[in-house]
Structure formats: C-alpha cells, structure tokens
C-alpha cells in the first residue's frame, strides 16, 4: 500500500488532464507532444496512465489509434491493464501527415468487451528541424543615412522554432542601422538552425568643390566626396542644368576620376561655353549630392592684387582673354561683407591677348582706422550677365598681416581653416550668407603666428556660397567658401 501511495503522488505531480469513470481513469504527462520529420525526435513515445480502481473486478482494456490520420503508430496498440492497479501504457509515433499540422492521437480505455469507453486525446504537432534557416533583407543589406532596415529570420514553410539573435533579440525579425554581421540561431524539438547576414552603413555623399578655375581658355572643375563604407561613388558632370545628361570625355570635355575625386576640364570655353554653369553629382547606393554651379567665366583673370602706398590703395589685375566684356566694377568694403561700387572701368570686349588694368583708390586713407579694406571685381557682359572675382584684403598702415588661409570642409561638414595673426588675443568668428545675413558668431582665442581652427556648421545649412569673417580689434579677415549638401 505504501508503494502504491508513492506512485500515485508522483503521477499527480505531472498530470495535466484527466478523464474518469467509476472504475478507471486515464491521465497523461504531456498531451501536446511534437514529432519531427527529420533531425531529432523523428519517432516519439507517447504515454498514458491507466488507473484501475478495482471495483468491478475486471482489467481495463485499451487501444491506441489516430482517428483523423496523419500519424504512424507502432508498438502494442491494444492491451489490458490489470485490475486494481496503476499502469503506464505507451505507443511509438512518427509523422505521416502534413508539416506544420496537428493531429489527434487517442488512447481509449474500456472493460469487459468495450463497455464504458473513456478517451484520452493527445494533440501531436508535426515539425521539422529549423535548418536551413535564412535571413531575408526586405530593405536591402545597406542602411542609408541612419535609417533602420529589417532583418527577418525565415524557416521552411510549416516549421516553427524559437529565435535567438546575437544582439539579444528573441523575435523573428530585428531592425538595425549599424554596420556589422548579424546572426540568428533557431531551436525546436527537432534540432538547431543558424544563419548570418552582413549589413553595411552608408550615407549620401557629401560633395565639396575643390576648384573652379578659368585659365588659358579652359575651365577646370574639381570635386571630392566622402565614401563612408568604400561601397563606391559614381561622379557625373552636367552642363547648363543638373538634370541634363551627364557629360562624357571627348571633344571639349575631359573627365578624370578616382575613388573619391573627379575633375572636369572644359576646353574652348570662350568659343563654346562662356557664361555656362557646370554642375557635379556624386552618387552612391543611398542617393546623390549635387554641387553648386561652377561658372565658365567670360574672362580669364590672371591675377588681382592690391597694395597700400600710404596715400592710396593701388589695385592691379590682368586678363588672359575676354569675351563680350562690357566693363569692370571695382567694389570696396570695410567689413568684407557689404560692398559698394566705387569705380567702373571699361572692358575690352573680346580679346585673346593679356590685358592689364589698374585702379587707385585715393579715398583708402579715410578708412585707415578700419585696418583692412576689401575689394572685389564685378565683371559684366554686353548681355548683362556678370560674375565676381575673389575678395582681396588690403592691410592699411603698418599693420602686420592678419589673414585666413587653407580653408576647407571636413568629411563631417565642419569648417576647418588656419588664421595668421600678428599677435595673441581674442577674436570673433562670424559666418554670413552672400546676402549679408549672419548665421552664427563665436569667440576664439588667438595665438601669434598661424593657428588652426574648426567650426561646426549649422546642421540645416544649405548648399551655396558663404563668407567667413574673423575680427580682432581693428583687424579683419574674410574668406569665401562653398557648401554642398
């Protein structure tokens, strides 16, 4: 009696469901087993517990069967459990149905020729090992500009399993914008699967103009761009409008490229391309960046210089060639931002010889307190189109040189420049649009000699031309630069 009591207590700890009659009942350890087509558990043992109460004096008869098919059974499918005893009966089950479906396995108990049937049903699911597991990438394998993309683990149709990604997630899919190799392990009663996928992270190229020069009847237009993950950048050049077809080498055009730079050389500018804008594009799998215009100027300016004599500022410039050049406007500024026309000098129309020009600003000493005067040339054609030269800074008096040098944009679109100062002290940096509106100001510390600085540009700064102005007391330095987003 003690042994029977202990066995009954053990069974009660594991029983999930039970069905009873006055004399016998059926119980189960696991009524929802899984059988596998391949891998582990291609055959399983299903057990039922028959408890005969002994009141009728007869043994309990049983039989195993699958009333709706889908399962192959082997072993003793029928038999009898002794009267007044607890008996475990078992059957061997293998899959004979559709993967991913569930089928009923029934153990039926009766006595004395089939009286008082009691059914115990098991729901057996047919599964398969989760291999091969694959990872689908519906958004592609490249994350662009920080946008998250999906990685979805996929199993053969009808197979179910649990998921474990190397990043800790346990769902069937994850989202990421970080480059790396992602792997997933899948597990079920039939076995284990594994898959991995490499993801790259890229951004639309940041395009910068490194040169836009007119000389010797040629336009040289050079650009550079960032290639975040070395996936490759395609450069194209376009004449007149960025939407126009890309130029190809041949005739007036010569194009040279490297992995991150491109140069367009245009010949016969004054005959075929004067006053025309050229654009560059850098394209990768994430998108394209378009440069601001590089203008094929109607004049070739060989030089533009200025010096202070003590009584005036003397400006000198020369052109290598001119086409339909109506006149030059000499413009002056005390801050390098706001310019005023002070003289108009007649151009030569069309010329293919070097021509020299000069202008003396006798009013310059009136602005000696400013320390520096700024000049630029505005060249106007007969048809009214015009272009500007670079800004020229002329120091007044005995002031040592205070000048911005080596200005460039970094790959992260930070403004980097060197400043030469005659003395240490404090200064203020200002950034302006070409219309004179100020975008930012910030203080900097000066050192005597040359020092490098980095300025973080506003994140929403659009493509175009801008002016950097550095001011320290009576000293001011101004430099023009372009931004391409």
HELIX and SHEET records of a PDB file:
HELIX    1   1 UNK A    2  UNK A   14  1                                  13    
HELIX    2   2 UNK A  269  UNK A  273  3                                   5    
HELIX    3   3 UNK A  364  UNK A  370  5                                   7    
SHEET    1   A 5 UNK A  18  UNK A  20  0                                        
SHEET    2   A 5 UNK A  24  UNK A  28 -1                                        
SHEET    3   A 5 UNK A  43  UNK A  52 -1                                        
SHEET    4   A 5 UNK A  86  UNK A  95 -1                                        
SHEET    5   A 5 UNK A  71  UNK A  74 -1                                        
SHEET    1   B 5 UNK A  34  UNK A  36  0                                        
SHEET    2   B 5 UNK A 115  UNK A 127  1                                        
SHEET    3   B 5 UNK A 102  UNK A 111 -1                                        
SHEET    4   B 5 UNK A  60  UNK A  65 -1                                        
SHEET    5   B 5 UNK A  78  UNK A  81 -1                                        
SHEET    1   C 3 UNK A 134  UNK A 136  0                                        
SHEET    2   C 3 UNK A 149  UNK A 154 -1                                        
SHEET    3   C 3 UNK A 173  UNK A 176 -1                                        
SHEET    1   D 4 UNK A 142  UNK A 144  0                                        
SHEET    2   D 4 UNK A 191  UNK A 202  1                                        
SHEET    3   D 4 UNK A 180  UNK A 188 -1                                        
SHEET    4   D 4 UNK A 162  UNK A 165 -1                                        
SHEET    1   E 4 UNK A 207  UNK A 215  0                                        
SHEET    2   E 4 UNK A 218  UNK A 225 -1                                        
SHEET    3   E 4 UNK A 261  UNK A 267 -1                                        
SHEET    4   E 4 UNK A 253  UNK A 257 -1                                        
SHEET    1   F 3 UNK A 234  UNK A 239  0                                        
SHEET    2   F 3 UNK A 277  UNK A 284 -1                                        
SHEET    3   F 3 UNK A 287  UNK A 290 -1                                        
SHEET    1   G 3 UNK A 234  UNK A 239  0                                        
SHEET    2   G 3 UNK A 277  UNK A 284 -1                                        
SHEET    3   G 3 UNK A 294  UNK A 295 -1                                        
SHEET    1   H 3 UNK A 299  UNK A 308  0                                        
SHEET    2   H 3 UNK A 313  UNK A 333 -1                                        
SHEET    3   H 3 UNK A 340  UNK A 351 -1                                        
SHEET    1   I 3 UNK A 299  UNK A 308  0                                        
SHEET    2   I 3 UNK A 313  UNK A 333 -1                                        
SHEET    3   I 3 UNK A 355  UNK A 361 -1                                        
SHEET    1   J 4 UNK A 299  UNK A 308  0                                        
SHEET    2   J 4 UNK A 313  UNK A 333 -1                                        
SHEET    3   J 4 UNK A 372  UNK A 381 -1                                        
SHEET    4   J 4 UNK A 386  UNK A 388 -1                                        
SHEET    1   K 4 UNK A 299  UNK A 308  0                                        
SHEET    2   K 4 UNK A 313  UNK A 333 -1                                        
SHEET    3   K 4 UNK A 372  UNK A 381 -1                                        
SHEET    4   K 4 UNK A 392  UNK A 395 -1                                        
SHEET    1   L 3 UNK A 403  UNK A 409  0                                        
SHEET    2   L 3 UNK A 414  UNK A 421 -1                                        
SHEET    3   L 3 UNK A 449  UNK A 456 -1                                        
SHEET    1   M 4 UNK A 438  UNK A 446  0                                        
SHEET    2   M 4 UNK A 425  UNK A 433 -1                                        
SHEET    3   M 4 UNK A 464  UNK A 472 -1                                        
SHEET    4   M 4 UNK A 475  UNK A 483 -1                                        
END                                                                             
